[in-house]
Amino acid sequence: MRSPSLFGALLLCSSVIATPSYPLVVDTKKNVKYQGLNRNGIEVFLNIPYGQDTGGANRFKPPRAAVPKPRSTIVAQSYGPACPQALGEGFPPLTLSNVTKISEDCLNLNVARPSNLSAGAQLPVLVYIHGGGFWSGQNSELSTAPDGMILESVANGLPVIHVGMNYRLGLFGFAQSDALESEGSENAGLRDQRLAIEWVRDNIAYFGGDPKKITIFGQSSGGLAVGLQIMAYGGSKPVPFQQGICESQALEPGITGNFTIDAFQLVVDYVGCNKSALHSAETIACLRNLDLDTLEGAAEATYQSDVAHNIGDIWLPVVDGDFLPAAPSQLIAEGKFANVTTMMGWCENDVTFFTDTSIATPQDTRDFVQSYLPDLSSAHIDTLLSLYPSTDFAANEAAELSSEFYRSARIFRDVLMVCEPVYYGAALAAAGNAVYLYDWNQTMLDPLVAAMYAQSGLGVIHTSEFAYIFGNLSHYDFSPAYPFDPTPEDYDLATRGSRSWSTFASLGVPGDEQGRDTFTGFAPSFAVGTEAGGGGGDETYSVFVAGGPDEGLSDVEGESSKAVVAAQKLKERCAFINSAEVIKELKF
């Protein structure tokens, strides 16, 4: 297990760098005080409970709001436990922190804000939902620490507040059965997230935030969570936020498939709670009577993460007739979602890190796609492969990666990370909302991956944007054994990228033309209020290339299309992937 960097250790043991004068926030309505600490030029309040203990009889059930005692002082100076998951090292360099403590009493959040803020400041708020495949993750993760983002927002003249939450994961957050559905207990992890956002809406004013200017954002499964929060309850209830950012996911194939119920069956069998029917109340009662270690151990022992098991994304949200009243694709098609300004995007080589590097032949590519998308018909696989001819991809001989590897990774990326945001974004735009699409095209992770895994050539992989948007380049200097050599362009992008995210929270646009150092020319990707081309229409749309030598807005095709975007053939490829027939087989 690798030790965190010195700066990471200071973050994890935050009281080490606290000054004697602690920041204090007073909830005048409940007569409760929050005592935080000073850290790296900002103020943080850690391990604030937003929900009650989810253990015992409350296991799997919807969260209950935490109720602080009147006239109490909550000492918010150290991180709380993560929700149940595997202990130990994460997935470097995608994650940089170890998971050291877990508990079912884990519904806590952290607030980070500029120093010396008054309660009436009314700053915009960014609420972060971490990724990890709904299997792992925590709000103390070093790669997404908000300190740099807060400092950049202050320097930009548009300061923001950041909130990061923990929520239930895996079996504990996404258990699925008829008995749980009947008691309203499916999608517990999503319900945790909703309660945390509502806590922000109801309490952030005491910390100097504006409850009417909340942007939720997340990456990977956190981006999926943002997408589902936007369509929660089929848009029938007011949302406790105004904007959303989906990074490297907004939807996911398989939500209406069998990944989760199969995973649930394996756990039930492993612990011997299979004396009654899988969907019975008796089975749920049996699981609730087990101790945490036994149940988490069973979940880990039965966990599967190969391509046939959705690369580990096996604990997925479910259509429960309530929080998710219908399949996401149906809700989108029917316009049953909240009207919010949204930014969605992906990394240029988002999933190469998760693609089998031994892929070498066209048959290997077909086998990979068939395994990942088992319900896609043979005819549709033929069409999909024809849209990605082998001649469109070049091998990287130095990295020993074949053209078929890059072909497979691009199909994988487009199905999971690209075409679903295009589909969702087009619908949001047609309903009258501004939608901004981006393609992140710069990374400092490739040398780290090469050193850690003896594999180069993966490009701009998953999480590549973290170092920049969180202003955290230095966090990747965690060991003399691994390279850390950011370029001037990396430092420039860290300023520009971070300030663009916080500018979006402040102004509703990801670039400011008033002299601030943000992305320039980042316009909405679709014509607002008209049917766009995400589902196969004639209209084109645009994508902003973020970072790299080709930064700027680009149409996906035509004379105004940059070569780096035109080569992706997004219009044609996403039109097929987003067709009704294919969506039905993708099961979302």
N, C-alpha and C positions, 0 to 999 in steps of 0.2 A: 504494500500500500504506500503510495507516494505521499510524502508530507506536503502540505500546501506551502506556497511561497511565503516569504517573510510578510509581505503586504497582506497576503491571504490570511496569515495567522493573526495579524492585527485586526483584520475585519472580523474574523471568527471569535476573537477574544476582545471585543470592542472596548471594554472598560480599560484596557491597557493604555489607550491613547485619549481617554476622556479627560477633560479639564475639570477642576474642582467645581466650576459653576455649571450645573446641569440645566439644560433647557426644560421648561415646565409648560405643559398645556393643561388648561382647566376646562372641563366640561361643566359649564354653569348650569345646565339643565339637570344633570344627574348628580352634580356636586362630586365629580370624580377628577382626580389629577393624574396626569401621565408624566412621568419623569424619564426623560431620554438622556442622550449623551451627545457630545460633540465629536465628530469624526471627519478627518480629512477636509475640514473647512465647511462642513454642512452639519445639520442636526438630524439624528435618527432616533426613532422610537421603535423598539424591537419587541416581538412576542406579545403583541396586543391581542388578547382573545376576542374573536368575533363570533365564535360558536362554542357550544358546550362540548363536553367529552362525548365522543362517538362510540365508546366501548360498551360492553355488556349488552343490556337490553336495547341500547341505542344503535348498536352495530347495524349497518346498512340503511338505517332510517334517515329521513330528511334531517338536516341539521337544525338545531335549536339555537336561537340567538343567545350569545353570552350576555349576562346581566351583571354589571359590576356593582359592588356594594356602595351605597351612598357614603360620601365622606371618606372614601378609600383613596389611596395613592397606588397606582400601578407602576412599579419600577420596570421600565421598558428599556433595559440596558444590555440584555444578552439575548441571543437567538433562542427561539423555542424549538421543540422537537419537530422533526419531519414526520409526515404521515407514514404509516407502515409501508416498508419497502426493504429491499436488500441493503444491508449495511456494507460499508467499505467504499472502495474507489469507484468512481463513476465511469465515464467513457471519454477519457482525455484524447485530444484536446477539445472535444465537443463540450465536456464539462470539466471543471477544474477543482471542485470541492469533494471531499469525502462525506459520506453519510455516516454520522457517528451516534445519533440518538433518534429513536423513533418511538411514537406513542399514538394511541388512538385519541388522546387528548391533544390534537395537533392543529386545530382550527385557529391559527394565529396569523397575524399579518404584521408587516413592518411599514412604517411611514418614514420617508426621507424628504427633507425640505431644506431650502436655503436657510442660512443662519439669520438669527435676529428677526424672525418673521412675526408679525402681529396676527391676532385672530381674525382681523378684518381684511387681510390682504387679498383674499379671493383669487388665489392663483389657480391656473388650470391644473388638472390632476391626471397623471398617467398611472393606470392600474395594470400591473403585469401579471399574466397567467403563465406560469412556467410550462415548458414542454417536458418530454421524457416518455412519450408513448402511453400516457396515462398509467405508467408502470413505475416511474421513478421521477425524482425532482424535488427541489426544496427552495424556499425563499431566501436561503442563506448562500445560494450558489455564487461563487466568486466571479464567474464569467459574465453574470448579469447584475452584479452589484451596481446600484444606481448613482454612486458618488460622482463619477465622471460626468454622467448625463446631467445631474443637477448643476454642477459647476459650469458646464458648457451652456446650459440654458441661462444661467445668470450672466455669463459673459456675453451672451447673445442679446441681452436686454429683454428677454421673454422668459422669466424664471417659471419653473414648474415644480410641482410636488409629485413624488413617486410613491406608489404603494405596491408591495409584493405580498402575495398570499400563499399559504399552504392549503391544499385541499386533498380529500381522500383519493387514493389511487388503487389500481388493480382490482382485486376481489372486493376490497373494502369500499371502493368508490363506484364500481361498475358491475357488481353482481347482478345477475339477470335471472328472473324466474316469474312464473305466473303469480306465485304467492307474494313476492315483493311488489309486483305491479298492482295487485289488489289492495295493498296497504299504502300505495303511493311512494314506495321506497326505491324504485329504480332510478338510475342516473344521479345517485347520491353525490358523486364528485362534481357534477355540473350544478347541482343545487347548492353545494358548498360555495362554489364560485359566485353564484348569484347572491347568496347571503353576504359574502365578503364585499361585493360591489355595493350592495344596499347599505352595509355598514359605512362604507366610504361616503355614500350619498348623505347619510344621516349624521355623520360625525366629523367629516373632513373640514368643515368650516371652523371648528375649534382649533385646528392645526394651521389655519390660514388658507385653506383650499376653497374652491368654488364648486359646490355640489351640483351646479348646473353646467359645468364644463369638465366632464369626465370622459376620458378616452381610455377604453380598455385595449390592451394589446398583448399578444402572445406569439410564441414561436413553436413550430412543429405541432404537437398535440395541443399546445397552448393556443396556436393559431386556429386549429380546429375548434377549440373551445370558444374562441371569440366568434367564429362563424355560427356556432350553435347558439350562443347567447343572443345573437342578433335575431335568430329565428325562433327563440324560445316561446313556447305557448302559441306558436303559430302567429306571432305578432299581435295577439289579442290583449296583452297586458302592456302597460307602459314600461319602457326599459329604464333602468337606473343609470344610464350613461347616454352620451350624445354622439360619440364617434368610436370607430374600431380600427385596429391594425392587425391584419393576419399575415404573419411571416412564415413562409414555407409550410403552408397548409391553411385551408379554410374549410375543407370538407375531407371526406376519406371514403374510398371504396370499402365495402364490406360491412357497413353499419347495419344493413338489413340482412346480412349473411349469418353464418353460424360460428364465427370465431369465438365469440364470447360465451355462448351457451355451451360450446364444446369445452372451453377452458373451465367453465363452472362445473361441468360434469366430472372433469378430471380431479378437481379439488375435492368435490363431494365424495368421490370414490376413495381418494387417497386418505381422507380422515375418517372414513367409515360412517359417514352420515347418509348412506345410501340404503338404509333399511326401509325407507318410504319413497314415494315417487319424487323424482327430481324437482318437480314444480310445487311440491306440497309445503304447507306451513310447517309440518314436522321437520322437514329437511332444514328449513331456515332456523327453526328453534335449536336444532342440533348444532348448527354452525355458530349460533350466538352463544352457546354454552361452552365453546372451546376457548382456551386462553390464546392470547395474541401470538405467542411464539409458535404454537402448534399450527395455527391457521396461516400465518405468514410463511412458515416453513413449508407448508403444503403448497401454497401458491408458487413459491420459488422452485420447489422440486418438480412441479408439473408445467412450469413455464416453457414455452417453445417460441423460438425467434428466427427460424429459417424462413426462406422466401415463401414456402407453402403456408406458413403461419403469419403472413402479413408483416414479415420482418420484425416480429415481436409485438406488433400492435393488435393484441388479441383481446384486450379488455377495452371494449368500445362502448360508446353510448348506444342506447336502444330506443326504438320507437315505443313509448310507454303510454301514449294516449293523453299525456298531460304536458310535461316539460317539452317533450318532443312528440307532438300529436300525430305526425305522419312522417314518412321518409323525407329527409332533407331535400332531395330533388323534387318531390311533390310540393313541398312548402314553397320552394323557390319558383317553380312553374306557376303556382297559384298566387304568387305575390304575398305570401303570408310570412312577413318578416317586418322588423322595425325599420323605419326610415332614418338611417344614420349615414353620415359621411364616412367613407371607408377607404383605407389604403391596404392593398394586398400585393404580395410579391413572393419571389422565389430567388434562390441562388443559381447562378449559371450552371453549375455542375452539382446540384443539390444532393443527389443521392448516389454519386459515384462511391462514396464511402461505404454504402450499404449494398453495393452491387458485386456479384461474384467476379473476382478479378481473373478467374480461370476461363471465363467465356471466350471462345476462340473461333467458333464456326456459326454459320447461319442457323444450324440446328440447335446449337447451344442457346442462341437468342430466342428461338421459338420455345424451347423448353423452359427457359427462364420466365418468359411472358406467360406461358400457359400455367406455370406453377404459381406465379403471383396472382393471376386473374383466372382462377379455375372455372368460373362460370361463363367466361367469354367464349362464344361459339367458335368453332374452327374457321368458319367463313369470316367472322369478324377479326380473328387473329390474322388471317390471310390479308385482309384489307389493311389492318393496322401495320403489319410488317411492310406492305407495299408503300405505305406513306413514309416509311423510314428506310429507304434503300441503303444497302451497305455502302454504296459509293458515296453517300453523303458524309461518311465518317472516316477519319484517318487513324491509323494505328500510331501508337507512341512506342517506338522500338526501344528507346532509352529506358522507359519505364516498364517495358515488357507488358504492355497493354494493347490488346488487339482492337481493330476497328469495330468488331462485333461487341466488345465490352462497352465501348462508347455508344454504340447503337442501342444496346440493351438499357444502359443507364439513362439515355435520353428518352426512350419510351417510358421507362419507369418514372422519370421526373415529370414528364408531361401529364401522365395519367394522374399522378398523386399531387403534384405541386403547382402545376401551371394551368391546365385546362379547366379544372374545377373552380379556381378563382376567376378565370375568364367567364365561365358560365354564371357564377354567382354575381360577379361584378356587373355583367351585362343586365341581369335582372334588377339589381339595385339601381343601376343608372336609369333603366326604363321606368322605374317607379319615382324618379325625380331626384335621385341622390348622386352627389359627386363621388366618383370612384377613381382612385389612382393606382395603377399597376406599375410595379417596378421589377427589374431583373438585376439582382446584385452581382456585380462583375469584378470584384476585387477581394483578395484574401491575403492573410499572412499566415495561414494555417498549413499550407502545403509543405513547407520545410519541416514543421513539427510532425506532421503525419509521416513524412519520409523517414525522419529519425526514430519515431516511435514504432512504426510498423513496417519499416523497410519497403515502403511503397510510395513512389512519387507519381506524378502525373494525374492526380485526382482533381486538381483544379479548385474552383471556388465551391467548396463543399458546404454542407449543412452547418449552420451556425456561423458562417464566415462573417456575417454582418455584426455579430456581437461586439467584437473588439472595437468597432467603429461607433455604432449607435449608442453604446454605453460608455464610450470614451475610455475604454479599459485596455489599451494596447499593453501597458506595463504588466497587466496580470498574467500575460503569456510568457513573461520572463520568470518562470517558476523553477528552473533548474539549470545549472551550468552544463548539464549533459545534453540539453536540447537547444537548438538554435533560436536566437531572438535577434533579428536584424531588420526592424521595420524601416521602410524607406521614407523619404520626405513626403511622397505621395500617400503613404499610409497615415502619417500624422495629419496631413491635410484632410484626408477623407474622414478621419476620426472627428475632426472639428465640424466639417460640413455635414456628415451623416448624422451625428448626434444632434446638432442644432436643427436639422430638418425634421427629425422626429418630434422634438419638443416644440418646434414652430407649428407643426401640424396640430399638436394639442392646444396651442394658444390661438392660432388663427384659422384652423380648419383647412390649411393648405400646407404641403410639405416643403415648399420653397417660398422665400420672401424676396421680392424684387426691390426692397427698400434699402439696399446696401448691406444687409446682413449676410454672413458667410454660410449660406445654405445652398441646396441644389437650386439651379436656375432652369426655368423653362419647364418645370414639372407640372404640366396641365392635366386636367381630368382625362382619363383614357377613353371614355365613351361620351357620346353626345347625351347630355342629361335630358331625360324625359322622352326618349325615343327608343325604339327597339334597336338593340346593338347586335354586333356580329358574333357574340360568344356562342350562340347556339347554331350558327350556320347561316346567318343572313348575309346579305350583300354588303352591309356596312363594315367599314374597317374600324380599327381601334388602335390605340397607341400604348407603348410601354416605355417607361423611363429606365434607361441603363444607368445604374448607380455605381460609380467607380470605374476604374479601368480607363484605357485610352479613348473609349468611345462614349463617355458619359454624355447623357442628354436624352431628350425625348425623341422617340422614333415611332413612326407608323409600323405596323407589323408587315405591311407589304406596300409596294408601289414606290414612287419616286422619292417619297419622304422617309423611306425605311433605311436605317443604317444596315450595313452589311452584316454586323453581328446579330441583328434581330431578324433580318430577312432570311438568313440561313436557317433559322429555326422553323420556318414554314408554319407558324402558329395558326394562321387563319385556316388553312386547309386541314391541318392535323387536329386542331381543337374542335373544328366543326364536326369531324367524325367522332371523336371521343365524347363530345357533348351531345351527340344525337340521342334521341329518345330510346332507340333500340339498344344502343351500347350502354347507356346509363342504367337501363333495366338489368343488364347483365353485370354491371359493376357493383350493383347492390348498394346504392346510397340514395 
